[in-house]
Amino acid sequence: MRRGLKITLVTVTGAALTLGGASACGGKKAGGDSGDDNGKKTLKVGLAFDIGGRGDQSFNDSAAAGLAKAEKDLHVTTKEISAQPDEPDSDKESRLRLLASTGYNPVIGVGFSYTASLLKVAKAFPNTKFFIVDADGCKVEGANVAGSCFSEEQGSFLVGAAAALKSKTGKIGFIGGVDVPLIQKFFAGYEAGAKKAKPGITVLPPKYLTEPPNFNGFKDTGLGNEAAKGQLDKGADVIYHAAGGAGIGVIKTVGAAGKWAIGVDSDQYNQPAVADVKSHILTSMVKHVDLSVFNFVESVAKNQFKPGTVQYNLQNDGVGYATSGGNVDDIKTKLDDLKAQIVAGKITVPTKPQ
Amino acid sequence: MTGPTGPTETPDEPDRRDGPSDPAEPEAAEAGGSAGAPEVPRPADPDPSESGVARKGGASEGGAPVQAGAEAVPSWKAILRGLGPTGLGLKIGAPILALLISLGITMILLRLTGADPVSSVQSMVDYGTQQHSIVDIINRATRYYLSAVAVAIGFRMALLNIGVDGQYRLAAFLAAALGGAISLPAPFGQILVIVAAVLVGGLWAAIAGVLKVTRGVSEVLSTIMLNAIATGVIAYLLNDKRLAEPRPNSNDVATATIPHSGRVGPLNGFLSAIGIDLPGAVYGLLPLAIVVGIVFWIVINYTRFGFDLKISGLSPSAAQASGVSAKRMIVITMVASGAVAGLIGIPGLLGESYDYSLNFPAGLGFTGITVALLGRNHPAGIALASLLFAFLDQTSDILQEVEVPKEIVGVMQGVVVLTVVIVYELVRRWEIRLQQRSVAAELATGHDLAREAAGSTS
């Protein structure tokens, strides 16, 4: 026991030393911070990512791109914080609260799952402007909250039509990241567009990589690989993915097999991750998350902030299809005709699979 | 500790080393190190080579009833069951030492990532002690605590219930669907939801227990697979054609919201009555977690069931010989573990979200495993461990604020658990060796301890 006592003494002394040191140096840091704040008067934008975070080559990266553009064009300072997988709403709430309370204004939440938490925190910080990408139900409340939502089904409708028109086997496929209503919406539009363009087309049953709460389907490229092989084996020669980072695996596999892949969220033709198979990217369903983020930051910077949501659809080019590579040039008139019909309200695109 | 059993085992020594017929024996002798019984008569030869890191023993079930002593328990079992030093000074000193070592390692890691370790830790402490953070930490710790207790129940008899995750998600989901479907006056609605969750969790875990005793399926495998099945079942049922409520234009799918009469209000009113004013909402079911912890402690330490549980874990054959049905114990333990697991999601369900949606927290079952290891399966230890983990998770966001990748928090948690496990095991062995040395010294001076003990009791 004598030695035990000695160890305890040593540890206690060590603890005292460590803690003493910590508090001394911490004080210095805090002082430096406040000095910085007084020096600059630029907008400090705080952005909280959805699961996947920066580097998902998709949704979150698109938001990051919008923020980066704002940083460059509008001279704002930015801060990004990512989410953890499987976290409860209270985590999102405290993340937004952290951003707001440390002086970030405006604060942006990326992903529909932030909606409830953001509305709650916005009430506590009436002088901070909040923005939610993919506002759930396309509804926000409060004089300091704005949101964007997207008609993904409309863009998917057009790429579905492109897939049907380009398919030689008469079979096209769809690979979704996670089996959630948001991704089902992509499939609903895709299927409807394909059937509209070519009524005899076979749309293979959608393949969702994972079931919630497993959100690996947005990340794991291996899962994308396997699923793409499965759909190719079933005879599909055009495959549309709505699987975020996992979709990189889809594009690579489909490209290696010499078939068409359709990208999602941003114009994937120009992405370095799939550069070696980019000649096999037919088009991409573009969802301008970047535009919505930039527009919002700009509105705050120019004191033109308006609360409420903005619906991004084909009409205002918030969603659409990409033409990079020129692979859809021959069917462009047909696609634009369909687009005009949707904009005119002649075609209503379903948001749920039939 | 095991003085009297030591000398009686000595004549067996050659058999123990050479006879591999009983798989548990060489394992035990090796893992227990030279601190084992054979060393006792050779006090002058302390064999310093054995002070290595905790070695993982194989999957040996303690087969021989003679190994009643703690030094015969293989390291992995000792770690799982939360065996540690017995002296009070060591009990307090070991975790403090471990935490300091892990703090040191963390600081080095922070330095390696290019951050200022001291200010990083300082900003974590600053953020973690804000009132909002405290509320979040308490709520988070409540979830971790229930999860870790569920895991610890299995650990106590060396059953690895990896399926806590599936058990609590399925339980919370079905209980949420039930609570949202029927409206009962308080407190019946709440009781119904809680009972339903306990039943579902217990039944889901029982599948693994029954498979183990009837078909010999390892509970590790069956519970992992049951997790996957639970995910599939929930994904199938969480659909607006089935148990979910249609929510037009929403990207979320959720069960019907539990009516106001079925919810549990926050604990803040009670807390401010005793002088603690906190913002936000502290889970109203926090006391439930405390009660679960106390019941766990009493059952394990003061009931026959708890004794049977410990014995079955230590040595199934010894338990069998004294009339305990190991099969029955396995099923009951799994059910108890699953029943507690069923409670994990309930404080959040009745106190915060009021429905089971895509945003319902997942993965708590796995956090529970590490928290239980860190808490040494002791209710109080688990409480401290869950608070520590909740603090680390809560403050991971502030690290990004100061330009440190938040993944470092995961590394910190790993470092803490590893350090605690290793330090405990080393201190435990060191203490055993120390005791044996003093016993040996007594013997060398000619005292007959056995006779003295007999004399003092008569």
Interface residues (C-beta under 8 A of the other chain):
Chain A: M1 R3 G4 L5 I7 T8 T11 V12 G14 A15 T18 G21 A22 S23 C25 G26 K28 K29 K79 E80 I81 S82 Q84 P85 D86 E87 P88 D89 S90 D91 S94 R95 R97 L98 T102 F112 S113 D134 D136 G137 C138 D179 V180 P181 L182 K185 E211 P212 P213 N214 T351
Chain B: G87 G89 L90 I92 G93 I96 L97 L100 L103 D116 V118 S119 V121 Q122 S123 V125 D126 Y127 H132 S133 D136 N139 R140 R169 T231 G232 I234 A235 L238 R247 P248 N249 S250 N251 D252 V253 G348 E352 S353 L358 N359 F360 P361 A362 G363 L364 D393 Q394 S396 D397 I398 Q400 E401 K406 E431 L434
